[in-house]
Amino acid sequence: MEQQGDQATRRRQGSRPTVERDLPPDFPARIATKVIFTNERERDPEAAMEKIGEMLLRNVGRPTRLRHFIDAVEILENDSETLRFAGISFISLVLDRQENPRFEKFLSDILDAMIEDHQQEAKPPYQLEYRRKRFSAYARILGEAFIAMMFINSELYEVVSHIFSLLIRKEMEHEQASRERRDGSGRRITLRQADERQTVGKKLFDDVVDYIHARGEQRTGTLQQQNPNEFIAILADRMRGTRRYVIQDIINRQALDRRKEAEKELSERLASAEEIILARDAFKRGIDLYWTEKQYNFKFMAVEKVRVTVQVLAVIVGVLHFLAGYLGAFAMHWAEGLVTAVVMYVFARVFGSRQYFRRFFPDDVSKELEVVIGSFTPTLRKMSKDQLDGFVHHQVRDPSNLSYVTLLPEFVRYVFAVMPDRTNVVVEREELAEILQNMELDIARVLRTSSGAGHVAPGALSAL
């Protein structure tokens, strides 16, 4: 046993610099011997467990001595007569110790060290005699300890489940942290990161289950009808169920965390109540300018028709007088006709020009409309469905918008159509369509119930 401890310590000190070098070479073997003697010396099993746990915590509880505990357990598992003491070593750290932070941290540090060494292949892999498949040395250490616990008492599966569940959660956390570091650092990999890269792709908890399953198989070539390792096969099945439950729980928690993070990010993006209140007046100004802009073409064409009519009539009168003077009709001299034609032409060019009719043309408010819409579109962009629904409902119910109430859906569509970078809008297209549909129903109710519905601006209705 002491020779095995020397070999394990020398191999550990050569591969991991975190082990203290001032300890004797056979320190893991001494720890294993203390576990055996302490358990045999005490008649009360509970007192023995308590003393073993305190002894282990006192001697190998430091971060630099954690791997001596792993070596001590491995030494106990190398002999079939001391195998049960490997299970006792783990039982003493877990049983009735769940509320003791010292032992919880000790067990957590041990599993962290085993996961790290498993990823780096600090120990050579182990191969069963009757199987060609190789297993991690740390999968064998944990697997044999779990088997030893079940050999001592089948009711100790609670301890097995606690250690195995903690192992799964820790390894999943390590994988998540490694993925975040890899995604955060991009494609640049330093020499230190290359050295820390995992050399084993299989997870330790999967390897533990596979090892226990292999140990529970009945060996071929034996004459026994009943499998003597049936309890080991049952243990592997129970651990598979625990693995499924823990992994599903981790996935559900991660999904819940992602959902909370997305909701938090969305809440930070949403518009505040102050921004919504400030956007109401700008929206009212925008709908007024939009109605004015829609009437611009009609008013412009009406004035343009009058202007063209004046020009045409002046030209026609000038031409008729010129012809009458040229033909001598109505006793008109040709000079009079020519002068009249010139005067009417000048009249058409001066009094029928757009410069003269400028005072009658409507004002172009397109630039002002663009500025006003740009003042509240950032707020609309950040509104959620409920916020936007409440915002437009308030605009529909506002008495000052009654003259333009039928124009509101079209104005909302126009605002979202001219909004730059619409891919960054919180409200989806389907949600916007639903909001507009509800808005039209609100408008119909307002027009039916409002006493001032008859005072809706005729221009607003004709513009639809």
C-alpha positions in Angstrom: 0.0 0.0 0.0 2.8 2.4 0.9 4.5 1.7 -2.5 1.3 2.5 -4.3 1.1 5.7 -2.4 4.6 6.7 -3.3 4.0 6.1 -7.0 0.7 8.0 -6.9 2.3 10.9 -5.1 5.3 11.1 -7.5 3.0 11.0 -10.5 0.8 13.7 -9.0 3.7 16.0 -8.1 5.1 15.6 -11.6 1.8 16.5 -13.3 0.3 19.1 -11.0 2.4 21.9 -9.4 -0.4 22.7 -6.9 0.5 19.8 -4.6 2.6 20.7 -1.5 6.2 19.4 -1.9 7.1 19.4 1.8 4.8 16.4 2.5 6.2 12.8 2.8 6.0 10.8 -0.4 3.7 8.2 1.2 1.2 10.9 2.5 -1.8 9.5 0.5 -1.0 6.0 1.9 -0.9 7.3 5.4 -4.3 9.0 4.9 -5.7 5.8 3.6 -4.3 3.9 6.6 -5.8 6.4 9.1 -9.2 6.0 7.5 -9.0 2.2 8.0 -7.7 2.4 11.6 -10.2 5.1 12.6 -13.1 3.1 11.3 -11.9 -0.2 12.9 -11.1 1.4 16.2 -14.5 3.0 16.7 -17.4 0.7 17.6 -20.1 3.3 16.9 -20.4 3.7 13.1 -21.7 7.3 13.4 -18.8 8.3 15.6 -16.4 6.7 13.2 -17.9 8.6 10.3 -17.6 11.9 12.2 -14.0 11.3 13.2 -13.0 10.2 9.7 -14.6 13.3 8.2 -12.9 15.6 10.7 -9.5 13.8 10.0 -9.9 14.2 6.3 -10.9 17.8 6.5 -8.0 18.6 8.8 -5.3 16.8 6.8 -6.3 17.2 3.1 -8.9 20.0 3.3 -6.4 22.6 1.9 -6.6 23.4 -1.8 -3.0 22.2 -2.2 -3.8 18.8 -0.7 -7.1 17.9 -2.4 -5.4 15.6 -4.9 -3.9 13.6 -2.0 -7.4 12.7 -1.0 -8.1 11.5 -4.5 -4.9 9.4 -4.4 -5.8 8.0 -1.0 -9.2 6.9 -2.3 -7.5 5.3 -5.3 -5.2 3.4 -3.0 -8.1 2.1 -1.0 -9.9 1.0 -4.2 -6.8 -1.0 -5.5 -7.4 -3.6 -2.8 -10.7 -5.5 -2.6 -10.4 -5.8 1.2 -10.2 -2.0 1.6 -12.6 -1.0 -1.1 -15.5 -0.3 1.3 -13.3 2.3 3.0 -13.2 4.3 -0.2 -16.9 4.6 0.0 -16.7 5.4 3.7 -14.4 8.3 2.9 -17.0 10.0 0.7 -19.8 9.0 3.1 -18.1 10.8 6.0 -18.1 14.0 3.9 -21.7 13.9 3.0 -23.9 12.0 5.5 -25.4 14.4 8.0 -23.1 17.1 6.7 -25.4 18.9 4.3 -25.7 22.0 6.5 -22.0 22.2 7.3 -20.4 24.7 4.9 -16.8 23.4 5.6 -17.6 19.9 4.4 -19.8 21.2 1.5 -16.8 23.3 0.3 -14.4 20.4 0.8 -16.5 18.1 -1.4 -17.1 20.8 -4.0 -13.3 21.5 -4.2 -12.6 17.7 -4.6 -15.1 17.4 -7.5 -13.6 20.6 -9.1 -10.1 19.0 -8.9 -11.4 15.7 -10.3 -13.1 17.5 -13.2 -10.0 19.5 -14.0 -7.7 16.5 -13.9 -10.1 14.5 -16.0 -10.1 17.1 -18.7 -6.3 17.3 -18.7 -5.9 13.5 -18.4 -3.6 13.9 -15.3 -3.9 10.1 -14.7 -3.6 7.5 -17.4 -6.9 5.9 -18.5 -8.1 2.6 -16.9 -9.2 -0.5 -18.8 -11.3 -3.3 -17.4 -9.9 -6.8 -17.9 -12.9 -8.1 -19.7 -13.6 -5.0 -21.7 -11.6 -3.3 -24.5 -13.1 0.1 -23.7 -11.0 2.5 -21.6 -12.4 4.8 -18.9 -11.0 7.8 -17.2 -9.1 7.1 -14.0 -11.3 9.6 -12.2 -14.5 7.8 -13.5 -13.1 4.6 -12.0 -12.3 6.3 -8.6 -15.8 7.7 -8.3 -17.5 4.7 -9.8 -15.8 2.3 -7.4 -16.6 4.6 -4.5 -20.3 4.6 -5.5 -20.3 0.8 -5.8 -18.7 0.5 -2.4 -21.4 2.7 -0.9 -24.2 0.5 -2.4 -22.3 -2.6 -1.2 -22.3 -1.2 2.4 -26.0 -0.3 2.3 -28.4 0.2 -0.5 -30.0 3.1 1.3 -26.9 5.1 0.8 -28.0 5.9 -2.7 -29.1 9.3 -1.3 -25.3 10.0 -0.7 -24.5 8.7 -4.2 -27.2 10.9 -5.7 -26.0 14.0 -3.9 -22.4 13.6 -5.0 -23.4 12.6 -8.6 -25.9 15.5 -8.9 -23.2 18.0 -7.6 -20.7 16.5 -10.1 -23.2 17.0 -13.0 -24.0 20.6 -12.1 -20.3 21.5 -11.6 -19.3 20.0 -14.9 -22.1 21.8 -16.7 -21.1 25.0 -15.1 -17.5 24.5 -16.2 -18.6 23.8 -19.7 -20.8 26.9 -19.7 -18.0 29.1 -18.4 -15.5 27.7 -20.9 -18.0 28.4 -23.7 -18.5 31.9 -22.6 -14.7 32.5 -22.4 -14.3 31.0 -25.8 -17.1 33.1 -27.3 -15.8 36.3 -25.5 -12.2 36.0 -26.6 -13.1 35.4 -30.3 -10.7 33.4 -32.5 -7.5 34.6 -30.8 -6.1 31.9 -28.7 -3.0 32.5 -26.5 -0.4 29.8 -25.6 -1.8 29.6 -22.1 -5.3 29.0 -23.4 -4.0 26.4 -25.8 -2.4 24.6 -22.9 -5.6 24.8 -20.8 -7.7 23.4 -23.7 -9.5 20.2 -22.8 -7.9 17.0 -24.0 -10.9 14.7 -23.1 -14.2 15.3 -24.9 -16.3 12.9 -22.8 -17.8 14.4 -19.6 -16.8 12.8 -16.3 -20.3 12.1 -15.2 -21.1 10.2 -18.4 -17.9 8.2 -18.0 -18.8 7.4 -14.4 -22.2 5.9 -15.5 -20.6 4.0 -18.3 -18.0 2.5 -16.0 -20.6 1.4 -13.4 -22.6 -0.1 -16.2 -19.6 -2.0 -17.5 -18.9 -3.2 -13.9 -22.5 -4.4 -13.6 -22.4 -6.6 -16.7 -22.1 -10.3 -16.2 -18.8 -11.6 -17.5 -18.9 -14.0 -20.4 -17.4 -17.4 -19.8 -18.8 -17.8 -16.3 -21.1 -20.7 -15.3 -23.2 -18.7 -12.9 -26.8 -18.2 -14.0 -27.4 -15.2 -11.8 -25.3 -12.0 -12.2 -23.4 -11.4 -9.0 -23.1 -7.7 -10.0 -26.8 -7.2 -10.5 -26.9 -4.5 -7.8 -24.2 -2.6 -9.7 -26.4 -2.7 -12.9 -29.3 -1.4 -10.8 -27.1 1.4 -9.6 -26.2 2.4 -13.1 -29.9 2.5 -14.1 -30.7 4.7 -11.1 -27.8 7.0 -11.9 -29.1 7.3 -15.5 -32.4 8.5 -14.1 -30.7 10.9 -11.8 -28.6 12.2 -14.7 -31.7 12.8 -16.9 -33.5 14.6 -14.0 -30.5 16.9 -13.1 -29.7 17.7 -16.7 -33.3 18.6 -17.5 -33.4 20.7 -14.3 -30.2 22.5 -15.5 -31.7 23.1 -18.9 -34.9 24.5 -17.5 -33.0 26.8 -15.2 -30.8 28.0 -18.0 -33.9 28.6 -20.2 -35.5 30.5 -17.3 -32.3 32.6 -16.8 -32.2 33.4 -20.5 -35.9 34.4 -20.4 -35.3 36.7 -17.4 -32.3 38.2 -19.1 -34.3 38.8 -22.3 -37.1 40.3 -20.4 -34.7 42.5 -18.5 -33.1 43.6 -21.7 -36.5 44.3 -23.2 -37.6 46.3 -20.2 -34.5 48.4 -20.6 -35.3 49.0 -24.2 -38.9 49.9 -23.7 -40.0 53.5 -23.6 -40.5 55.1 -20.2 -43.8 56.7 -19.0 -42.2 60.2 -19.3 -41.2 59.6 -22.9 -44.7 58.4 -23.8 -46.3 61.5 -22.2 -43.9 63.8 -24.1 -44.7 62.0 -27.4 -48.4 62.6 -27.1 -48.2 66.4 -28.0 -45.8 65.7 -30.8 -48.1 63.0 -32.2 -51.0 65.5 -32.1 -49.0 68.1 -34.0 -47.9 65.4 -36.4 -51.5 64.3 -37.3 -52.4 68.0 -37.9 -49.5 68.5 -40.2 -50.2 65.2 -41.9 -53.8 66.2 -42.7 -52.5 69.6 -44.0 -50.0 67.8 -46.2 -52.7 65.5 -47.5 -54.8 68.6 -48.5 -51.8 70.2 -50.1 -52.2 68.6 -53.5 -56.0 69.3 -53.7 -55.5 73.0 -52.8 -52.5 73.4 -55.1 -54.4 71.9 -58.0 -57.4 74.2 -57.4 -55.2 77.3 -57.4 -53.2 76.1 -60.4 -56.4 75.6 -62.4 -57.4 79.2 -61.7 -54.0 80.5 -62.7 -53.9 78.5 -65.9 -57.5 79.6 -66.7 -56.5 83.3 -66.3 -53.5 82.8 -68.6 -55.5 81.0 -71.3 -58.4 83.5 -71.2 -55.9 86.5 -71.5 -54.2 84.9 -74.4 -57.5 84.0 -76.2 -58.7 87.6 -75.7 -55.5 89.0 -77.1 -55.6 86.6 -80.1 -59.2 87.5 -80.9 -58.5 91.3 -80.8 -55.5 90.8 -83.1 -57.5 88.9 -85.6 -60.4 91.4 -85.5 -58.0 94.3 -86.1 -56.2 92.4 -88.9 -59.5 91.6 -90.7 -60.9 95.1 -89.9 -63.9 93.6 -88.2 -66.0 95.7 -85.8 -64.3 98.9 -87.3 -61.1 98.0 -85.4 -57.8 99.1 -86.7 -55.1 96.5 -86.9 -52.8 98.6 -84.6 -55.5 98.4 -81.9 -55.7 94.7 -82.2 -52.0 94.3 -82.0 -51.7 96.6 -79.0 -54.5 94.7 -77.3 -52.8 91.3 -78.0 -49.5 92.6 -76.6 -51.3 93.9 -73.4 -53.1 90.7 -72.9 -49.9 88.7 -73.3 -48.2 90.8 -70.8 -51.2 90.5 -68.5 -51.0 86.7 -68.8 -47.3 86.6 -68.1 -47.5 88.9 -65.1 -50.8 88.4 -63.4 -51.1 84.8 -64.4 -47.6 83.7 -63.2 -46.9 81.5 -60.2 -45.0 84.3 -58.6 -48.1 86.4 -58.5 -50.3 83.5 -57.3 -47.9 82.5 -54.6 -50.0 84.1 -51.9 -52.9 81.7 -52.9 -50.9 78.5 -53.0 -51.0 76.3 -49.8 -47.9 76.1 -47.6 -45.7 73.1 -48.0 -45.4 71.5 -44.5 -43.5 68.4 -45.6 -40.2 69.4 -43.9 -41.9 70.4 -40.7 -43.9 67.1 -40.7 -40.6 65.2 -41.1 -39.1 67.0 -38.2 -42.2 66.4 -36.0 -42.4 62.7 -36.9 -38.7 62.3 -36.2 -39.2 63.8 -32.7 -41.5 60.9 -31.5 -40.5 58.0 -33.7 -37.7 57.0 -31.3 -40.4 56.6 -28.6 -42.7 54.6 -30.9 -39.8 52.4 -31.8 -39.3 51.4 -28.1 -42.9 50.9 -27.3 -44.2 47.4 -26.6 -47.5 46.1 -27.9 -49.4 47.1 -24.7 -47.7 50.5 -24.6 -48.5 51.3 -28.2 -52.0 50.0 -27.9 -52.6 52.3 -24.9 -51.0 55.2 -26.7 -53.2 55.0 -29.8 -56.2 54.4 -27.6 -55.5 57.6 -25.8 -55.1 59.4 -29.1 -58.5 58.1 -30.3 -60.2 59.1 -27.1 -58.6 62.6 -27.1 -61.3 65.2 -27.9 -58.7 67.4 -29.6 -58.2 64.6 -32.2 -61.8 64.2 -33.0 -61.5 66.1 -36.3 -58.8 63.8 -37.5 -60.0 60.6 -35.8 -60.7 58.7 -39.0 -57.2 59.6 -40.2 -55.3 58.1 -37.3 -54.9 54.5 -38.6 -53.5 55.8 -41.9 -51.2 58.2 -40.0 -49.8 55.4 -37.8 -49.1 53.3 -40.9 -47.4 56.2 -42.5 -45.2 56.8 -39.4 -44.1 53.2 -39.3 -43.5 53.2 -43.1 -41.2 56.2 -43.1 -39.5 55.1 -39.8 -35.8 54.4 -40.4 -34.3 51.1 -39.4 -37.6 49.3 -38.9 -35.8 46.1 -38.0 -35.0 47.5 -34.5 -38.7 48.1 -33.6 -40.0 46.3 -30.6 -43.5 45.7 -32.0 -43.8 43.0 -34.6 -45.7 43.4 -37.8 -48.5 41.0 -36.7 -48.8 42.9 -33.4 -49.0 46.3 -35.3 -51.7 44.9 -37.5 -53.7 43.8 -34.5 -53.2 47.2 -32.8 -54.5 49.0 -36.0 -57.5 46.6 -36.1 -58.4 47.4 -32.5 -57.8 51.1 -33.2 -60.4 51.0 -36.1 -62.9 49.4 -33.7 -62.3 52.2 -31.1 -62.7 54.8 -33.8 -66.1 53.3 -34.8 -67.2 53.4 -31.2 -66.1 57.0 -30.8 -67.9 58.1 -33.9 -71.1 56.4 -32.7 -71.1 57.5 -29.1 -69.4 61.0 -29.3 -71.8 63.9 -29.4 -69.4 65.7 -31.5 -69.1 63.1 -34.2 -71.0 65.2 -36.6 -68.3 67.9 -36.4 -65.6 65.8 -37.9 -63.7 67.8 -40.5 -65.1 67.0 -44.0 -61.6 67.2 -45.4 -60.4 64.4 -43.1 -63.3 62.1 -44.3 -62.8 62.9 -47.9 -59.1 62.2 -47.7 -59.6 58.5 -46.8 
